[in-house]
């Protein structure tokens, strides 16, 4: 957990649905709506083991706090005809007691320690805002890694744009959802949702 940590507090948006099974242990997916500082909110995907909690206690509209890790995996998108990187909040601990949730001041906190695995992409929006996209490889057990898209703004974007593939960085931020439109070759337009970590603080780690 030291190099991959997320804590979110929000309201349950969807009922749990079966995802997959590993060695007889079932895992389920649902979504949690997490408020931003503005009036907007993020709807984040969550994965939970059936052994962690009685799934019938996860009721839509209920407040919930989750601690865990951001996990990634590839899933085939039949609409686009290619594999797509999927992110989810993998639950390690869950709190449904509102009195305990008051201890969490930040409703959406992410800490990652990983390695840049693609050249950063720097761009400027039509309104003049500077943005940089990076893909961070975060190691976990059994020689596996999670690949997590991150986005930086302003001076952090300029800093990120000068980093090289393979450099080790530590970031603090929040996980966000972002809607966008995808136009297919046949002209059809699909409504899609992307998930990424918005960087608040960044530190380059030297060997």
LORO-465254 format. One record per residue (C-alpha): y, z, x; residue number from 0. Coordinates in pm, 1 decimal, padded with zeros to 6 digits. Example, Ala and Ser with C-alpha at 12.3 -4.5 7.8 and 13.67 -1.06 7.14 Angstrom:
[[-00450.0; 00780.0; 01230.0]; 0]
[[-00106.0; 00714.0; 01367.0]; 1]
//
This chain:
[[00000.0; 00000.0; 00000.0]; 0]
[[00234.9; 00043.4; 00297.5]; 1]
[[00310.4; -00328.0; 00330.0]; 2]
[[00294.1; -00423.3; -00040.4]; 3]
[[00443.8; -00191.9; -00303.7]; 4]
[[00583.8; -00247.0; -00650.3]; 5]
[[00689.6; 00000.5; -00919.0]; 6]
[[00808.4; -00113.9; -01261.7]; 7]
[[00913.3; 00068.8; -01578.2]; 8]
[[00948.8; -00116.7; -01906.6]; 9]
[[00802.0; -00187.7; -02248.7]; 10]
[[00463.1; -00342.6; -02318.8]; 11]
[[00517.5; -00696.6; -02450.9]; 12]
[[00162.4; -00821.7; -02516.4]; 13]
[[-00184.0; -00687.7; -02586.8]; 14]
[[-00431.6; -00680.8; -02294.8]; 15]
[[-00655.0; -00989.6; -02273.9]; 16]
[[-00965.7; -01027.8; -02059.9]; 17]
[[-00905.0; -01196.0; -01722.9]; 18]
[[-01213.5; -01165.6; -01502.6]; 19]
[[-01494.3; -00937.8; -01384.8]; 20]
[[-01583.6; -00817.6; -01034.7]; 21]
[[-01913.9; -00634.0; -00978.0]; 22]
[[-01925.5; -00529.8; -01340.8]; 23]
[[-01562.4; -00410.9; -01350.2]; 24]
[[-01347.4; -00589.9; -01606.7]; 25]
[[-00983.3; -00675.2; -01545.3]; 26]
[[-00726.0; -00746.2; -01814.8]; 27]
[[-00380.3; -00906.0; -01823.9]; 28]
[[-00072.9; -00813.4; -02026.5]; 29]
[[00306.0; -00842.0; -01992.5]; 30]
[[00579.4; -00581.7; -01947.6]; 31]
[[00950.5; -00634.4; -02020.9]; 32]
[[01165.5; -00473.4; -01749.9]; 33]
[[01543.3; -00434.7; -01792.5]; 34]
[[01784.7; -00571.0; -01532.5]; 35]
[[02123.2; -00415.1; -01454.6]; 36]
[[02272.6; -00680.6; -01681.1]; 37]
[[02169.4; -00717.4; -02045.8]; 38]
[[01891.2; -00956.8; -01941.1]; 39]
[[01533.5; -00853.5; -01865.9]; 40]
[[01226.2; -00980.7; -01684.8]; 41]
[[00887.2; -01025.0; -01849.3]; 42]
[[00630.3; -00958.9; -01574.9]; 43]
[[00253.4; -01022.6; -01572.3]; 44]
[[00033.5; -00718.4; -01509.7]; 45]
[[-00336.9; -00692.0; -01422.1]; 46]
[[-00526.7; -00368.4; -01488.8]; 47]
[[-00885.3; -00247.8; -01454.1]; 48]
[[-01066.4; -00128.5; -01764.3]; 49]
[[-01171.3; 00174.9; -01556.7]; 50]
[[-00812.9; 00290.6; -01501.7]; 51]
[[-00716.4; 00362.5; -01861.7]; 52]
[[-00834.4; 00330.6; -02220.0]; 53]
[[-00696.7; -00016.0; -02298.8]; 54]
[[-00648.4; 00073.5; -02665.7]; 55]
[[-00365.9; 00307.7; -02555.9]; 56]
[[-00160.3; 00009.1; -02435.5]; 57]
[[00039.2; -00060.3; -02751.1]; 58]
[[00312.6; -00322.1; -02781.1]; 59]
[[00659.8; -00164.9; -02762.8]; 60]
[[00542.7; 00146.4; -02576.7]; 61]
[[00720.8; 00255.6; -02256.3]; 62]
[[00511.3; 00228.0; -01940.9]; 63]
[[00546.7; 00284.1; -01566.4]; 64]
[[00317.5; 00105.4; -01321.1]; 65]
[[00274.6; 00143.2; -00944.7]; 66]
[[00073.3; -00112.1; -00752.7]; 67]
[[00088.7; -00429.6; -00547.5]; 68]
[[00196.4; -00788.1; -00600.8]; 69]
[[-00111.9; -01009.6; -00585.6]; 70]
[[-00130.1; -01388.4; -00571.7]; 71]
[[-00403.5; -01638.3; -00647.3]; 72]
[[-00437.6; -02011.7; -00708.8]; 73]
[[-00510.3; -02137.2; -01058.7]; 74]
[[-00560.0; -02497.3; -01171.4]; 75]
[[-00281.9; -02614.6; -01404.7]; 76]
[[-00438.7; -02874.5; -01634.8]; 77]
[[-00096.6; -02986.5; -01764.2]; 78]
[[00027.9; -03069.5; -01413.7]; 79]
[[-00312.6; -03158.6; -01268.2]; 80]
[[-00282.5; -02939.1; -00960.3]; 81]
[[-00331.5; -02584.5; -00832.6]; 82]
[[-00046.8; -02342.1; -00893.0]; 83]
[[00033.6; -02012.9; -00719.7]; 84]
[[00011.0; -01728.1; -00971.1]; 85]
[[00164.9; -01382.6; -00918.2]; 86]
[[00068.6; -01061.2; -01094.3]; 87]
[[00141.0; -00688.5; -01067.7]; 88]
[[-00195.9; -00536.4; -00973.6]; 89]
[[-00202.2; -00184.1; -01118.0]; 90]
[[-00296.4; 00111.8; -00897.6]; 91]
[[-00142.6; 00386.4; -01110.7]; 92]
[[-00011.6; 00394.6; -01466.5]; 93]
[[00209.7; 00645.1; -01651.3]; 94]
[[00255.0; 00645.2; -02029.5]; 95]
[[00421.3; 00989.8; -02053.0]; 96]
[[00796.9; 00931.6; -02102.1]; 97]
[[00884.1; 01270.7; -01950.4]; 98]
[[00729.4; 01161.8; -01621.9]; 99]
[[00891.4; 00817.6; -01634.0]; 100]
[[01236.2; 00975.4; -01601.9]; 101]
[[01152.3; 01048.1; -01237.2]; 102]
[[01169.9; 00674.1; -01158.6]; 103]
[[01538.0; 00586.5; -01108.9]; 104]
[[01475.3; 00220.3; -01025.6]; 105]
[[01286.9; 00034.6; -01302.8]; 106]
[[01190.7; -00252.4; -01072.4]; 107]
[[01133.3; -00180.8; -00702.8]; 108]
[[00948.7; -00397.2; -00449.5]; 109]
[[00884.3; -00333.1; -00078.9]; 110]
[[00702.8; -00599.5; 00125.1]; 111]
[[00615.3; -00631.4; 00493.1]; 112]
[[00487.0; -00977.5; 00579.1]; 113]
[[00515.1; -01301.8; 00772.0]; 114]
[[00710.9; -01616.3; 00693.8]; 115]
[[00451.7; -01890.0; 00640.3]; 116]
[[00674.9; -02188.6; 00552.2]; 117]
[[01015.4; -02298.8; 00683.8]; 118]
[[01289.8; -02131.7; 00472.9]; 119]
[[01473.1; -02362.4; 00232.1]; 120]
[[01850.0; -02309.4; 00225.6]; 121]
[[02069.8; -02458.4; -00045.4]; 122]
[[02403.4; -02415.1; -00221.1]; 123]
[[02435.6; -02413.0; -00600.2]; 124]
[[02695.6; -02627.6; -00783.2]; 125]
[[02899.5; -02306.2; -00815.5]; 126]
[[02895.6; -02256.1; -00436.9]; 127]
[[02640.3; -01975.2; -00425.2]; 128]
[[02417.5; -01975.4; -00117.2]; 129]
[[02042.8; -01931.8; -00174.2]; 130]
[[01737.4; -01934.5; 00053.8]; 131]
[[01372.6; -01952.0; -00054.0]; 132]
[[01089.4; -01818.1; 00161.4]; 133]
[[00716.0; -01778.2; 00118.9]; 134]
[[00592.8; -01446.7; 00257.0]; 135]
[[00230.8; -01387.3; 00359.9]; 136]
[[00143.2; -01019.1; 00309.3]; 137]
[[-00187.5; -00899.5; 00453.9]; 138]
[[-00435.9; -00688.2; 00260.2]; 139]
[[-00791.0; -00561.4; 00307.3]; 140]
[[-01091.8; -00778.2; 00391.2]; 141]
[[-00885.6; -01034.2; 00586.2]; 142]
[[-00709.5; -01154.2; 00273.9]; 143]
[[-00340.4; -01225.2; 00220.8]; 144]
[[-00107.0; -01256.1; -00075.1]; 145]
[[00151.2; -01535.3; -00068.5]; 146]
[[00469.2; -01419.4; -00239.3]; 147]
[[00775.6; -01640.8; -00306.6]; 148]
[[01102.3; -01461.3; -00230.1]; 149]
[[01464.3; -01558.4; -00281.9]; 150]
[[01771.4; -01438.0; -00090.2]; 151]
[[02140.9; -01467.9; -00175.3]; 152]
[[02470.5; -01482.4; 00012.9]; 153]
[[02467.2; -01338.4; 00362.9]; 154]
[[02095.6; -01258.3; 00330.6]; 155]
[[02033.4; -01625.3; 00252.6]; 156]
[[02215.7; -01728.1; 00570.9]; 157]
[[02014.2; -01476.7; 00772.3]; 158]
[[01683.7; -01593.3; 00623.4]; 159]
[[01763.6; -01960.0; 00684.1]; 160]
[[01759.0; -01899.6; 01061.0]; 161]
[[01416.4; -01731.7; 01067.8]; 162]
[[01109.8; -01914.0; 01195.3]; 163]
[[00755.9; -01950.1; 01063.0]; 164]
[[00545.9; -01656.9; 01183.9]; 165]
[[00831.6; -01405.3; 01205.0]; 166]
[[00762.8; -01059.1; 01062.5]; 167]
[[01013.1; -00922.4; 00809.2]; 168]
[[01040.3; -00627.6; 00571.9]; 169]
[[01221.0; -00671.1; 00242.2]; 170]
[[01337.3; -00452.7; -00046.1]; 171]
[[01404.6; -00610.1; -00382.5]; 172]
[[01276.5; -00661.5; -00734.6]; 173]
[[01029.0; -00894.7; -00902.6]; 174]
[[01187.8; -01133.4; -01148.6]; 175]
[[01085.6; -01397.2; -01401.0]; 176]
[[01275.0; -01724.4; -01425.7]; 177]
[[01236.9; -01992.0; -01692.7]; 178]
[[01265.8; -02358.0; -01600.5]; 179]
[[01178.8; -02704.3; -01731.9]; 180]
[[00915.4; -02929.0; -01571.8]; 181]
[[00930.6; -03302.1; -01648.8]; 182]
[[00594.3; -03480.6; -01635.3]; 183]
[[00536.6; -03842.9; -01537.7]; 184]
[[00490.5; -03937.5; -01903.2]; 185]
[[00837.7; -03801.5; -01980.6]; 186]
[[00715.9; -03485.5; -02151.4]; 187]
[[00918.1; -03173.0; -02068.7]; 188]
[[00732.1; -02842.4; -02033.9]; 189]
[[00884.6; -02495.3; -02051.1]; 190]
[[00759.5; -02297.4; -01750.3]; 191]
[[00809.3; -01949.6; -01602.2]; 192]
[[00824.9; -01877.9; -01228.6]; 193]
[[00791.0; -01534.7; -01068.1]; 194]
[[00950.4; -01435.6; -00738.0]; 195]
[[01095.0; -01140.4; -00549.5]; 196]
[[01474.1; -01125.6; -00538.1]; 197]
[[01574.5; -00975.5; -00202.0]; 198]
[[01829.3; -00692.9; -00186.4]; 199]
[[01774.2; -00584.3; 00174.8]; 200]
[[01595.2; -00755.0; 00461.4]; 201]
[[01497.6; -00643.3; 00810.3]; 202]
[[01347.9; -00844.3; 01096.3]; 203]
[[01061.3; -00656.3; 01261.7]; 204]
[[01013.1; -00707.7; 01633.5]; 205]
[[00676.9; -00673.4; 01809.0]; 206]
//
